[in-house]
Amino acid sequence: MKYVCLVYYDEQIIKDMTEQQWLDLNKECKSFGDGVRGSGHCIGGNALQMTDTASTVRIRDGKLQLTDGPFAETKEQLAGFYLMEAADLDEAIKLASGIPPARLGSIEIRPIRELPV
């Protein structure tokens, strides 16, 4: 079964890191990603730019509404995602618990819903 692991953390924690702490965290994330890809569990994923680069699109009454920033104000911001292949939720939880930014924020695990044809 496919699961998306959404990585959330407070961006201010990242902004307050030293350059070396940031580089070390990125090195850990790369190592984790290499490991889960190598095991065949990771199908894809990416880190995201900070929320100040986001745009939100809505269509209301047939008209485009564009807003700078993310959809909602939250304590933690979406920082990236991993698309994982796991036998079940227990295995997905085990995989997600290894994602390094789980120490800084949270990892939301959601099963992928296949759309009917």
Residue pairs with C-beta under 8 A, 6 or more apart in sequence:
1 85
1 86
1 87
1 88
1 92
1 111
1 112
2 43
2 83
2 84
2 85
2 86
2 111
2 112
3 83
3 84
3 85
3 86
3 89
3 92
3 96
3 109
3 110
3 111
3 112
4 81
4 82
4 83
4 84
4 109
4 110
4 112
5 45
5 81
5 82
5 83
5 84
5 92
5 95
5 96
5 99
5 107
5 108
5 109
6 78
6 81
6 107
6 108
6 109
6 110
7 78
7 79
7 80
7 81
7 82
7 99
7 101
7 102
7 105
7 107
8 74
8 76
8 77
8 78
8 79
8 105
8 106
8 107
8 108
9 76
9 77
9 79
9 101
9 104
9 105
9 106
10 75
10 76
10 77
10 104
10 105
11 50
11 51
11 77
11 79
13 104
13 105
14 22
14 50
14 79
14 104
17 25
25 100
25 101
28 100
29 47
29 99
29 100
29 101
32 98
32 99
32 100
33 42
33 45
33 82
35 98
36 42
36 82
36 84
36 95
36 98
40 85
41 84
41 85
41 86
41 95
42 82
42 83
42 84
42 85
43 83
43 84
43 85
44 82
44 83
45 80
45 81
45 82
45 83
46 80
46 81
47 79
47 80
48 78
48 79
48 80
48 81
50 77
51 69
51 70
51 77
51 78
52 69
54 68
54 69
54 70
55 66
55 67
55 68
55 69
56 66
56 67
56 68
56 69
56 70
56 71
57 64
57 65
57 66
58 64
58 65
58 67
59 65
70 77
70 78
76 105
76 106
79 101
79 105
80 101
82 95
82 96
82 99
83 112
84 92
84 95
84 96
86 92
86 95
89 109
89 111
92 109
93 109
96 102
96 107
96 109
97 107
99 107
101 107
